[in-house]
Structures are given as C-alpha cells and as structure tokens.
Amino acid sequence: MSVRVSGLVDATPEAAFAVVSDPEQDPLWRETVQAVELTSGDARAVGAVYTAHVEVMGRKVDADVRLVSLDPPRTVGYSLITPVRASATYTVEPEGTGARVTFELDMQSSGGMAAVRERVIAGFIAKGAERDLRSLAQLLASQQAER
C-alpha cells in the first residue's frame, strides 16, 4: 500500500525542511500527533528513534519512528517501527516563490482481505496527510509573518 500527497507552502525549501525534518515539531502541524519525544540517538540525526504519542479515532497509540535518511534541504526518511511497519518520506522542492512538500508512505500489503482494509487505511492516511500539509502551510506562513 502506498500513499503520496503533495502540497505547496509559501516558504523557502529550507524553512519547510526545518519543520518536516524535526519530529519534535510534529504536534505543531500534524493533527493526530499529541507529543513526540526522542527515545534514543541524537536529535535530527540518522538513527535517532522517536516515540510519537498519537490519537486516531479517539484511540491513543504510541508509534516508534526511526530517522533513516537525511539529505537537507531536500529529503528526510523515516521507518515506522511500531505499531506497524512502514516507511515514510518527506521531499521538499523549490516551486515558484515557495516550496512543494511531498509526503510518501509505503506499507507492505498482506494480500487478500487485508488489501481491502489497507485501501481504506490508505484513504484515511491520505486525507490526514492533506490536512497536515495545509496545517504545515499555515504554520510556515505564521512563522514568516513573525519575522
């Protein structure tokens, strides 16, 4: 199962990348993320592991995420360790006077009925990612206005 969502933000690629590559800023723009804490490694360094406290459909879940790649100011990659196995990437590219931020998530499909369930989950994740990218744009605009 794959999800790919993209959106424009009115910010430099460097400013957008600074936010999407810092898991501890996720609660500022990702609706389901309540808090994030570094649990091992060095912050914002490949190999760092974070625990994200999320709430999805009224249910609280802890998700462990490892930062697996970092190529500033273009891409950052994560590996979801628990509660599901998946990989996620944010790519930031200059576009016009701002930046295009693309979120991609890949989960291995189990086939059969699981594939049907995964399509529903993919739709849910895509809608959430679209909402989160709008929130990211608002956060970056407010940061720009403060300068």
N, C-alpha and C positions, 0 to 999 in steps of 0.2 A: 504494500500500500504506500502510495506517495502522495504528498500534498505539496503544492507550490503556490505561494501567494506573493504578490508584489505590490508595492505602493510607492508613491512619490512623497518626499518630505522636503520642506523648504529650509534646508540646512546644508552645510558643507558635508561632503562624504566623511571627513574627519570627525565632525561633530556627531553625525549619525552613528558612525562606527564606535565612537567612545561610549555610547549608550548600549548598543546591541552586543558589544563585546564584554560588558560588565554585568554578570548575572546579579550582582547585588543591587543594580538599578531596576531589575525586572518589576518589582512591585510598583514602580512609578508609572509604568505604561502597559503592563500585562495584567489584565483584569483578574484572572484566576490566581495569580501569584500573590500570596499574602506577605511572605517574608522569604529571604534567601540568606543562607549562612555558608561561609567557607568551612568545609569539614576536613580537608587535607590539601597539602601543597601550598604553593604561593599564589596569591590572588592574581587573576588575569594572566596566568602562565599555563602553558600546555601541561597537562597532567593534574591541574587543580580539580578538586571534587567539591561540588556544592550540593547542599540539600535545600530544595525549594519546597516551601510549605504552600500547597495549593488547595483551592476549594473548587470542586467541579460538581455541579448539580447538587449543591448542598452537602457534599461529602468532602471531608478533609483528607488529603493524601500527602505523604512526603515523597518527593521524587529526587533521586540522586542523579546528578549530571556531572560528567567529566568533560573538561575543555580539552579537545583533541587536536585542534589546529587553530593557528592564529597567523593571519597574513594582513597586518594593518596597512592601510585603512580599507581593505577590500573584503576579506572573508574571515569568519570565525566559525569553527565547527564544534559541535557537542555530541557526546554519546550519552544517551539516556540509559542508566544502569537499572534503576527500579522506578516505578513498578512494572514498566515494560521495557523491552529492548528496542531502541530506535536510534537513528542518527538525525541530527538537525544542523542546518547551516544557515547563516545569515550572510548574504552578499550585498555589498554596498558599492554602487557605481555612480559616477557623476552623470547627471542628466539635466540639461538646461542650467538654471541657476541653483539647482538643488541636487538631490540625490535620489536614486531609486534603491529601495531596500527590498530584497527578495528573501523570503523565508521558505526553506525546503525541509520536509520531514520524510524520512523513509523508515517504514516498518516492514519486517518480513511477513508475508502473508502465510497463513496456515492452510489455505485452500478450503474447499467445501463450504459449509455454512459459515465458517469463520470469515470467509471472503466477503459474504454479505454483511456481516456485522462490521467488518473493517471498513466497508464503503460508507456505512452510516457514521462510524467514528471519523473517517476522513472528512466527511462533510461538516461534522461538528468542529473538528480541528481547523478546517479552512475558514469557517465563519469566525471562529475565535481569533485566528491569525489576522484576518481582515480588520476586525475590531481593534486588535492590538496595534496594527500598523497605523490606523487612524489616531490612536492614543499616542503613539510614538511621534507622529507628526505634530500633534498638539503640544506635547512636552517639549520638543525641539523648538517650536515656534515661541513658546513661553520663555525658554532659556535664551533665545535670540533677542527677545524683547527686553529682557533684563540687562542686556549688555549695553 
